[in-house]
Amino acid sequence: MNRRQLEHVIRAAATIAGDTEIVVIGSQAILGRHPEAPAELLVSAGVGVYPRNHPERADLVEGSIGELSPFHETYGYYAQAVGAETAVLPDGWESRLVPVPTAAGTGLCLEPHDLVISKYVAGREKDREYVRSVVRHRLVDRETLLERLSSTPMEDTIRGRVAALIEAGFPR
């Protein structure tokens, strides 16, 4: 997926949901801050979204432009319904959302450090690969990640695991 395609999903989601603010959670949110992000970060065809002011309409969006829909079959990408609780995020994440304006509404993408914290916590292999690529391309920095980690609600054992992964990803 590229920035133009993300904007298309945002426009469609805003129109379907009747909401001018569409929150983008997941790997494609990197396109908010980095419109020309490296291709290896843009392999997902799905965009996790929810209408900020009408989150209950996320399923309506997915039902209209989700996986295997005519939209997906026509364009090769699609929307996935998510919610604010989908990802474990640092306190204050909503104040750092990155706006992506479109004609139908504004996409609000996770800030890259918040996105990477959520990927570290999720811990799936695809998330670990994604984080390694973001770090390798220097799209986030160690200090900000550790600061955000300290304000992320989670168990101490998980926080310790994530802190060790951050340290290992940024050798001194």
C-alpha positions as CSV (number, residue, x, y, z in Angstrom):
1,M,0.0,0.0,0.0
2,N,1.2,3.5,-0.7
3,R,0.0,6.9,0.6
4,R,-2.4,7.5,-2.3
5,Q,-4.1,4.2,-1.5
6,L,-4.2,5.0,2.2
7,E,-5.9,8.3,1.4
8,H,-8.4,6.4,-0.8
9,V,-9.3,4.1,2.1
10,I,-9.7,7.1,4.4
11,R,-12.0,8.9,2.0
12,A,-14.1,5.8,1.5
13,A,-14.3,5.1,5.2
14,A,-15.2,8.7,6.1
15,T,-18.0,8.6,3.5
16,I,-19.4,5.2,4.6
17,A,-19.2,6.1,8.3
18,G,-20.4,9.7,8.0
19,D,-17.4,10.7,10.1
20,T,-14.8,13.3,9.2
21,E,-12.1,11.6,11.3
22,I,-10.8,8.1,10.6
23,V,-8.2,6.7,13.0
24,V,-5.6,4.5,11.4
25,I,-4.1,1.8,13.6
26,G,-1.6,-0.8,12.3
27,S,1.4,-0.9,10.1
28,Q,0.1,1.3,7.3
29,A,-0.2,4.2,9.9
30,I,3.5,4.8,9.1
31,L,2.4,6.5,6.0
32,G,1.0,9.4,8.0
33,R,4.5,10.7,9.1
34,H,6.5,9.0,6.3
35,P,4.5,9.2,3.1
36,E,7.5,7.7,1.2
37,A,8.1,4.9,3.7
38,P,10.3,2.0,2.5
39,A,8.5,-0.6,0.5
40,E,9.2,-3.3,3.0
41,L,7.0,-1.5,5.5
42,L,4.1,-1.3,3.1
43,V,3.4,-4.9,2.3
44,S,0.0,-5.2,4.0
45,A,-3.1,-4.7,1.8
46,G,-5.3,-4.1,4.9
47,V,-5.7,-0.8,6.8
48,G,-6.9,-1.0,10.4
49,V,-9.4,1.9,10.8
50,Y,-12.2,3.1,12.9
51,P,-14.4,6.3,12.8
52,R,-13.2,8.4,15.7
53,N,-16.6,10.0,16.4
54,H,-18.7,6.9,15.6
55,P,-16.5,3.9,16.4
56,E,-19.6,1.7,16.4
57,R,-19.6,2.1,12.6
58,A,-16.2,0.4,12.1
59,D,-17.9,-2.9,11.1
60,L,-20.0,-1.0,8.6
61,V,-16.8,0.3,7.0
62,E,-15.3,-3.2,6.9
63,G,-18.5,-4.7,5.5
64,S,-18.4,-2.2,2.7
65,I,-14.7,-2.0,1.8
66,G,-13.2,-4.9,3.7
67,E,-11.3,-8.0,2.7
68,L,-12.9,-9.8,-0.2
69,S,-15.3,-6.9,-0.9
70,P,-15.8,-5.5,-4.4
71,F,-13.6,-2.6,-3.2
72,H,-10.8,-5.0,-2.4
73,E,-11.2,-7.0,-5.6
74,T,-11.2,-3.8,-7.6
75,Y,-8.3,-2.0,-5.9
76,G,-6.2,-4.7,-4.2
77,Y,-6.4,-3.2,-0.7
78,Y,-9.1,-2.9,1.9
79,A,-10.2,-1.6,5.4
80,Q,-10.2,-3.7,8.5
81,A,-12.4,-2.7,11.4
82,V,-10.5,-2.0,14.6
83,G,-11.1,-0.1,17.8
84,A,-9.0,2.1,20.1
85,E,-8.5,-1.1,22.3
86,T,-7.1,-3.1,19.4
87,A,-3.5,-2.0,20.2
88,V,-1.7,-1.4,23.4
89,L,-0.6,2.2,23.2
90,P,1.3,4.7,25.3
91,D,-0.6,7.3,27.3
92,G,-1.3,10.4,25.3
93,W,-1.2,8.6,21.9
94,E,-4.4,10.4,20.7
95,S,-2.7,13.8,21.1
96,R,0.1,12.6,18.8
97,L,-2.0,11.3,15.9
98,V,-0.6,12.4,12.5
99,P,-3.3,14.0,10.3
100,V,-3.7,12.9,6.7
101,P,-6.2,15.3,5.1
102,T,-8.5,14.1,2.3
103,A,-11.5,15.6,0.6
104,A,-13.9,13.4,2.6
105,G,-12.3,13.5,6.0
106,T,-9.0,13.4,7.8
107,G,-7.1,10.2,8.6
108,L,-5.5,10.2,12.0
109,C,-2.5,7.9,11.9
110,L,-0.6,6.6,14.9
111,E,2.7,8.4,15.4
112,P,5.6,6.1,14.5
113,H,6.9,5.6,18.1
114,D,3.4,4.8,19.4
115,L,3.0,2.4,16.4
116,V,6.3,0.7,17.2
117,I,5.4,0.3,20.9
118,S,2.2,-1.4,19.9
119,K,4.1,-3.7,17.5
120,Y,6.7,-4.6,20.2
121,V,3.8,-5.5,22.6
122,A,1.9,-7.6,20.1
123,G,5.1,-9.5,19.5
124,R,4.1,-11.6,16.5
125,E,6.8,-12.5,14.0
126,K,5.4,-10.1,11.4
127,D,5.5,-7.4,14.1
128,R,9.1,-8.1,15.0
129,E,10.1,-8.0,11.3
130,Y,8.2,-4.7,10.9
131,V,9.9,-3.2,14.0
132,R,13.4,-4.3,12.8
133,S,12.7,-2.5,9.4
134,V,11.5,0.7,11.1
135,V,14.6,0.8,13.3
136,R,16.9,-0.1,10.4
137,H,15.5,2.8,8.4
138,R,15.9,5.1,11.5
139,L,12.2,6.1,11.5
140,V,12.2,6.0,15.3
141,D,14.7,6.5,18.1
142,R,15.6,4.6,21.2
143,E,15.1,7.3,23.7
144,T,11.6,8.2,22.6
145,L,10.6,4.5,22.5
146,L,11.8,4.0,26.1
147,E,10.0,7.1,27.2
148,R,6.8,6.0,25.5
149,L,7.2,2.5,26.9
150,S,7.3,3.9,30.5
151,S,3.9,5.4,29.9
152,T,2.3,2.4,28.4
153,P,-0.2,0.5,30.6
154,M,1.0,-3.1,30.8
155,E,2.4,-5.7,33.2
156,D,5.9,-5.2,34.4
157,T,7.1,-8.5,32.8
158,I,5.9,-7.4,29.4
159,R,7.5,-4.0,29.9
160,G,10.8,-5.6,30.8
161,R,10.7,-7.8,27.7
162,V,9.9,-4.9,25.4
163,A,12.6,-2.7,27.0
164,A,15.1,-5.5,26.3
165,L,14.0,-5.7,22.7
166,I,14.3,-1.9,22.3
167,E,17.9,-2.0,23.8
168,A,18.8,-4.9,21.6
169,G,17.5,-3.1,18.5
170,F,19.7,-0.1,19.2
171,P,23.2,-1.4,20.0
172,R,25.5,1.2,21.4
